[in-house]
Amino acid sequence: MGLKPLQLQHWIEIDEDFADELNYKDKLLKDRNSEVFGSLPESEAAQQEVLQLLLEHLLQYFPDYYQQQDNCIFNKITGQAWHLNDFAANPLDLAGRLVQEDLCLMQLKREYVLTAGSVCFPARWRLSEKLGRPLVQIHDPVPGYAQKLEQSVNKYFHHLKPECPGYRLNWGIVDSPELFLTQRHSNEAFGTDITADNAGEKLWLRVERQTLRCLPMSGGILFTIRTYVHSLQKLASDPAIASQLATVVQQIPPEVQIYKNIFPIQTALLAYLQRVRA
């Protein structure tokens, strides 16, 4: 799984894209709400716990960005203001509007199930298709998950302590800098226009910083996804990074290359990286 211990003060990350991404979230939540937010009725109490934990964290570690007055939360950077009472039915909706991270709430029934989510920046998947599903079904597209990872993931979830969150990094190569990336590739068409000459202009490295935090009251688990998109052309301008990326791509098993949509572009990608690091 590649999970590492996470110090609580580093739970949430804010960068120079803060205002732009929160304004984009606001637009998506207005225009495409059913695609980016969803919840099950029994998740309300755990959602409220997430919101409370997040507010406490933001007010403590980012006082220059957030302010609370009675039942109103202010974003000092964007000028946005939210009344807590307006989100009584779905507190996670407000939580997702406060940060650049996407938020997924998992709750234990017979197994951990996705009961609520605010996901504005998915990497070619749809929240509506995952909501209400257990972990093994959510990860069904992941090669070998049921055979190799299911037991270790379940064990990690069951033993996760509120005071000891974890994080991991996940990455992929995509052909768009768009954060709201729900459309799946057509396997027949993807990659046909990518060459060693244009790969730097047409491809981006998409990195997800994923955290897992156990909720002390409900026992639920909050999964956060912070998405970063980097131009391959800019990254590969550093020969060391180009060399490292080429090595990693070459080591990926074929089934994982297919899952990550790297297989159709591997030849062009490696030729491009070889060229820029030479």
Stockholm file with secondary structure:
# STOCKHOLM 1.0

chainA/1-278         MGLKPLQLQHWIEIDEDFADELNYKDKLLKDRNSEVFGSLPESEAAQQEVLQLLLEHLLQYFPDYYQQQDNCIFNKITGQAWHLNDFAANPLDLAGRLVQEDLCLMQLKREYVLTAGSVCFPARWRLSEKLGRPLVQIHDPVPGYAQKLEQSVNKYFHHLKPECPGYRLNWGIVDSPELFLTQRHSNEAFGTDITADNAGEKLWLRVERQTLRCLPMSGGILFTIRTYVHSLQKLASDPAIASQLATVVQQIPPEVQIYKNIFPIQTALLAYLQRVRA
#=GR chainA/1-278 SS CCCEECCGGGSSCCCTTHHHHHHHHHHHHHHSHHHHEEECGGGHHHHHHHHHHHHHHHHHHCTTTEEEETTEEEETTTCCEEEGGGGSSCHHHHHHHHSSSEEEEEEESSSEEEEEEECSSCBSCCHHHHTTCBHHHHTTTSTTIIIIIHHHHHHHHHHCCTTCCEEEEEEEEESCCCSSBCCCCCTTTTTTTCCTTTHHHHCEEEEEEEEEEECTTTCCEEEEEEEEEEEHHHHTTSHHHHHHHHHHHHHSCHHHHHHTTCGGGHHHHHHHHHHHHC
#=GC SS_cons         CCCEECCGGGSSCCCTTHHHHHHHHHHHHHHSHHHHEEECGGGHHHHHHHHHHHHHHHHHHCTTTEEEETTEEEETTTCCEEEGGGGSSCHHHHHHHHSSSEEEEEEESSSEEEEEEECSSCBSCCHHHHTTCBHHHHTTTSTTIIIIIHHHHHHHHHHCCTTCCEEEEEEEEESCCCSSBCCCCCTTTTTTTCCTTTHHHHCEEEEEEEEEEECTTTCCEEEEEEEEEEEHHHHTTSHHHHHHHHHHHHHSCHHHHHHTTCGGGHHHHHHHHHHHHC
//
